[in-house]
Amino acid sequence: MKRKIVIAVTGLNAIDSPGPGVAVVRAIRDCKDFDVRIIGLSYESLEPGLYMHDIIDKTYQIPYPSGGTDSLLTRLKHIHEIENLEVIIPNFDAELFNFIKLRETLKAMGIATFMPDMNQFEARDKINLLEFGRKYDFYVPDDKIVHEIKELKNIGEKFEYPLVVKGKFYDAIIANTYEQAEKAYYKIQAKWGLPIIVQKFIKGTEINIAALGDGEGNAISVIPMRKLYITDKGKAWAGVTLDDDELIELGRKFVKVTNWRGGCELEVMLTSDGKPYIMEVNPRFPAWIYLTAAAGQNQPAFLVKMALGEKVKPFIDYEVGKIFIRYAWDLITDIREFHQISGNGEL
């Protein structure tokens, strides 16, 4: 008998830096153990996932993360009264702070989550990444946290150009000159605010590692993927699963030293001499997470199982050489649906 369950998922957008929500839902629906009702939680009225009625059963808009925990909780209580939510899977970095703060409150309401705690979340933050790497003996590029534009002028003395200018939540721009770095600073500041992270540029092969931890130091799944096609924003638009014991061990070590709880992604630059530099640690599933299900290790489905209190055993094997290729698809809907989600906050 399949277990009937109601799961709410965020991250239903599909811009040039797509959210993981649709991929997470696809993976969960592939699991033969569940009979799921999927509730979409959206921020914008044009997130494509809202209109994908074959995989999303109903969608509710929720307040932006900047609105704080009170407004989010009020909205979630309303949705819970209607839908009787059992699990929530947040998929954006910027929203995790609020969801982590509400974890115990949600648990008391009967809503399970499976996320890192606040200490884990903050330890891997871009601002703290260099210190994190030194503490646990990971290769991490040098960086500088910048709070004022005048601090950029001295960056060239510490790092040679090119260098990487990053926002505290998203976006990374490679700058080859001071003028480009200054332009990137203002662009990212306008979008994500301060501080700005300036990171030493590391040349190599871009690798992403999707990992799932049980919160007790055990890696339930680790799958490395090499980017085959990269967008101008540095996002993987195609990738292939790798057979690399050192990369798998890197993922396992990260989960072990942090006692990571939930899904995460290590963005790695593998240099020509074999050093795996951790460029970022994303505290949630990546947008390419469906590849883990296709390769034989369904990370989103196993996260749901652990959120519900099930004991799961770590995966052992996966299919090497499995490729994902992202594509654009014109989804056709009706203006009435757009008006309904925009006006009523429900679809």
N, C-alpha and C positions, 0 to 999 in steps of 0.2 A: 504494500500500500504506500502510495506517495504521500508525503507529509504536506498538508495544506499550510501555506504560510504567506503572510503579507509583508512585503519588503519595500521600503522607501529608498530611493536612490537619487542623488544629485549628479551634476556634471553632464547635463544632456545637450550641451552646446556642440557645435561642429565647425568652429572657425578654423583659421589656419594653424591654430594651436588648440586642437580639439580636447574636450573634456573626456574623461574615462567612462562616463555614465552608461552610454549605449553599449560599449564593449563589456562592461560589468554585467549588465542585464542579459546580454546575449549568452555570456558564459553561464550565468545562473540558470537560464532557461534550458541550457544544454544538459544540466544535471538531471538524471533520471530519478533522483530521490525526492524531488520537490514538485509540488503542484502549486505554483506561485501566482500571486496577484502582485503586480509591480505598480507601485505608486511613484510617479515622477515628482521631484521637488525642483522647481525652476526659479530662476531669478529674472530671466528675460522672456518676452512673449514670442521671440523668434528662435528659440532653441529647437532645433529639428526634432529632438527626441520627443517633444510634446506631441507631435503630430504622427508619430510612428505607432499607430494604434495596434499593430500586430505584436509589439513587444512591450509597450507601456499601456497599462489598463486605464489609469486616470492620472492627471497631473494637477498639482496645486502650486501656486506661486508662494514663495517664502521671502521674507525681508532680506535685504543685502546684509552681509556680515558686519558692515559698519553700523548697523542698527543695534548691535549688541545682543546679549543673551535673553533679555526680558521679552523683546519683540519676537524673537525666534521661538521661545518657549510658548508664548501665547498662541502663535500660529500653529505650532506642532500639536498643542493640546486640542485645538479645533479639528485638525486633520485626524488626530487619533480617535476622537469621539465618533467620527464618521467611519473611519477605515479599520480601526483596531490594529494599528501597526504592531509588528512583532520585532522587526529589525530595521535599522537605518544604516545606510552606507554612504557617508559623505565622501566626495571625490575631489574637492578643491582644497588647496593649501590654505587659502585665505579664510575659509569657513571652519576649519578644523579647531581653531582656538575656542570658538563658541560651543561647538559640539562636545569638545573634551570637557569644558566647564560644566556642561549640562549632563554629562554621562550618568552620574548617580541619580539625578532627578528623572532622567528618562528611564533608568532601570526601575525606579520605584513605580513608574507608570506602566511597567510591563514591556518596555521597548528596549531590546538588546542592541548593543553596538560592539564593535571589536576594533578599537583604535589604540594608538599609543597614548600613554599618560602625558601630562604636561612636561615632566622632566625629560622624557624621551623626545617629545616634540621639539623642545627648545634646544636640546643638546646638539641636534643635527641641523639646526637653523643655519642658513648661509652666513649669518653674522658670527656664529660660533664654530663654523666648520674647521677652521685652521686649528683651533684649540682642541677640538674633538679628535682630529687626525693625529695630533701630537700625543694626546693622552692614550690612544689605543693603537698607536703605531701603524697608521694608515698613510699611504702617500696622498697628500693633499697639497694643491698649489698654494703658494704664498698669496696673501691678499691684504687689502687695506680697506677699512671701513671709512667712508667719506660722508661728512655731514654738511660741508660747505664747498662751494665751487672752487674757492681759492686753494683748497687742499689738493685739487687735481694737478696744479702746476708743479708740485714736487713729486708727483707719482712717477714721472719719467726718470727720476734719479734712482728710484727703488726698482722699478720694472722697466725692461726694454719694451718698446712697441714692436709688434702689436700687443695689446692687452684686452681684457674682457671687462666690460661694464655691465653690472647686473642689478636688477631690482630686488627688493627684499622678498617679494613673492614670486614674480615671474619676470621674464624677458632677460635676454643676454645679448649684448651687441659687441662685436669685435671692433676695436678702434686701432687704426694704424698710425694716427697722429694725435697730437693734443687737441686740435680742432675737432676731430671726429669724436674724441672722448668727451669733450665739452658738450657737443651736440647730443651725444648719447645720454649724458648726465641729465640734461634738461628734459629730454624726451621721457626717460624712465621716471624722473622725479614727478613730472606732471601726471603720470599714470598711477604710480604706486607709492609716491611719497619718499621720505628719507628714513634711514640712511641708504646710501648707494654703496654697493660692494664693487671694488676694483680688484680683479684677480689676474694673476700672472697667466699668460697664454701658454698652454701646453699643446705641443704638436703631437698628433698620433691618430690612432684609429678609434672611432667613437663606438663605445659599447654601452648598452643599457642592461641592467640586471634587475629582474622582477623577483622579489622575495616575499615570503609570507612567514611571519613568526607567531609562535603560540603564546608569547608573553612570559615564557619560562626559559628562554634561551635556546629553544629548539627551532630550527628552520624546517618548516613543513614542506616548503617548495622553494627552489632557487633555479631560475632559468635565465641564462645570459643570451643576449641578442645583439648581433652586429648590425648597425645601420647600413642599409644598402642604398637608400636614397634619402637625402636630407633637404629640408626646405630652407628658405633664406632665413628663417627664424631658428634654424638648428634642430628642428623637430624631425623625428623619423617618419618618413612616408612609406618606407618599405624596410624590411629587416628579416634576418634569418637566425634561427636558433643555432647555438654553437655547442660544441663538445669541448669544453675547456675546464679541466679540474681546478686550475688556479682561480679562475673567475668564480666558479661555484663555491670554492672555499672562501673567497673574499666575501660573498654574500652570506655564507654561514657564519663567518667570523663577526660580521656586522650584527647579525641577529643575536649572536651569543653574548657579545660584550654589552649590548644595549638592552637585552631581554625584550627585544622588539615585539610589540603586540599589534598584529594586523599586517596589511600590505604596505610595501614600500618599493621604491625604485632607486637604484644607485646609478648615477650617470658617471661613466668612467671613460677616461682617455688613456688608451693603452699605447705607451710610447714604443719606439722602435727597439729599445733595449729591454722591453718586457715589463716595465713598471706600470701598474694600474693606478693612475691618479683618480681619486674620487673628486669629481667636479661639483656635484650636488647630491643631496639625498632628499628625494621627494617622499613625504610621509603618507603616501596613499598610492593606490594603483595607478600605473601609467595608462595612457590612452590606447596602447597596443596590448593591453592585458588579455584580450581574447586569444592571442597567440599562445598563451600558456595552456588554455583549455584545448586548443587545436593540437598542441604538442603532447597532450596527455596528462598535464598537471593543472587541473581547473582551480586556480587560486581563489577567484571570487566565490565559488561554490563551497570551498573548504573554509573560507572565512565565515560564511553564513553558518556552517555546521558548528564552528567553534563559538560563534556568538550565541548560539542556542545551547551551549554547554556540552556539546558532544566532544569526546576524545577522538582525535584523529592521529593516524600514523604518518610520518613523513613520506613523501613520494621518493621513489628511488630512480626510476627511469623516465625519460621523455624522448620525443622524436627529434633527432638532430636533422638540420637541413629543412625544417618547416619554415616557409616564407609567408609573411603577410605583405600585402600591397594595399595601401589605402586608396580610395577612389571617391570621386564626387558623384552624387546622384540627386537629380532634381526631384524632390518630393513635392507632389501636388496636393494642395489642400484647398479649403474654402475660406473666404474672408470672414464668414460667420464664426469659424473656429478661432480665428485670430481675435475677433472682437470679444468672444466669450472668455478667453484666457486673459485678455487685456483688461476687460471690464469687470469680470467676476472673480478673476484669480483662480479659476478652476476650468478644467477641460476633461 
